[in-house]
Amino acid sequence: MIIMYGIKNCDTIKKARTFLEKNNTDYEFKDFREDGLNPVQLKAWISELGWEKVINKRSTTWRNLPDETKENMNETLALVVAEDQPTIIKRPILELSDQVLIGFSEKSYTDSVL
């Protein structure tokens, strides 16, 4: 089963969902705001992919962090910040049976999902 994580009103999420639906790919969607965020799962993503990939440094949430937090960001701090403010997580996160994809591109989805 494919599970997509994100926020339903995010433009990138909308593109990814449209792509999967056009390609008749079944998936489950979990919204960080509505469904919450599992801290164990977040830790697994950060451990597997690195906090630098999971945390979106181009987000408004990142820009609004105190400079001291941004300058001292590491795996432990990323976990704390992302649990408190899940909108800082790069979207979508797509969990497949054998890998985790972050972000959306038609090529990566075509290569890994279809």
C-alpha positions in Angstrom: 0.0 0.0 0.0 1.2 3.5 -0.9 0.8 6.2 1.7 1.1 9.9 0.9 1.7 12.3 3.8 1.3 16.1 3.5 -1.2 18.9 3.8 -4.2 18.7 1.5 -4.2 22.3 0.4 -0.5 22.2 -0.7 -0.1 22.8 -4.4 2.6 20.1 -4.7 0.4 17.6 -2.9 -2.4 18.4 -5.4 0.0 17.8 -8.3 1.1 14.5 -6.8 -2.4 13.3 -6.0 -3.6 14.2 -9.5 -0.7 12.3 -11.0 -1.4 9.1 -9.0 -5.1 9.3 -9.8 -4.6 9.9 -13.5 -2.4 6.8 -13.5 -5.0 4.7 -11.5 -2.6 4.2 -8.6 -4.3 3.4 -5.3 -2.9 5.3 -2.3 -3.9 6.5 1.2 -3.5 10.2 2.1 -2.7 11.3 5.6 -2.8 15.0 6.4 -0.3 16.2 9.0 -2.8 18.8 10.3 -5.9 16.6 10.4 -4.4 13.2 11.2 -1.4 14.3 13.2 2.2 13.2 12.9 3.6 10.0 14.3 6.9 10.9 16.0 8.3 7.4 15.5 7.6 7.7 11.8 9.2 11.2 11.6 12.3 9.9 13.3 12.5 7.0 10.8 12.3 9.4 7.8 14.9 11.7 9.3 17.2 8.7 10.2 16.8 7.2 6.7 16.9 10.3 4.6 18.6 12.9 6.8 17.0 16.0 8.3 18.3 18.1 5.4 16.0 16.3 3.0 13.0 16.1 5.3 13.0 19.8 6.5 12.0 22.3 3.8 14.3 25.2 4.1 12.3 27.1 1.5 9.1 27.1 3.5 7.5 30.0 5.3 7.7 27.9 8.5 11.5 27.7 8.1 11.8 31.4 7.4 9.8 32.2 10.5 12.1 30.2 12.8 14.4 32.1 15.1 17.9 32.5 13.5 19.4 30.7 16.4 17.2 27.6 15.7 18.1 27.7 12.0 21.8 28.1 12.7 21.8 25.2 15.2 19.6 22.8 13.3 20.6 19.2 13.6 18.8 15.8 13.6 17.5 16.2 17.2 16.4 19.8 16.8 14.7 18.9 13.4 12.7 16.2 15.2 11.5 18.7 17.8 10.7 21.5 15.3 8.9 19.1 12.9 6.8 17.6 15.6 5.7 21.0 16.8 5.3 22.5 13.3 4.7 19.8 10.7 4.3 22.4 7.9 8.2 22.5 7.9 8.3 19.0 6.4 8.9 18.9 2.7 5.9 17.5 0.9 4.7 15.1 -0.2 6.3 12.2 1.6 5.4 9.0 -0.3 5.9 5.7 1.5 6.3 2.7 -0.8 6.9 -0.9 0.3 10.6 -0.5 -0.4 11.4 3.2 -0.2 10.4 6.7 0.8 10.2 9.5 -1.7 10.1 13.2 -0.7 8.8 15.9 -3.0 7.1 15.3 -6.3 8.4 14.9 -9.9 6.7 13.0 -12.6 10.0 11.2 -13.4 10.5 9.9 -9.8 6.9 8.9 -9.5 7.0 7.2 -12.9 10.2 5.3 -12.1 9.3 4.3 -8.5 5.5 4.0 -8.4 4.2 3.0 -11.8 
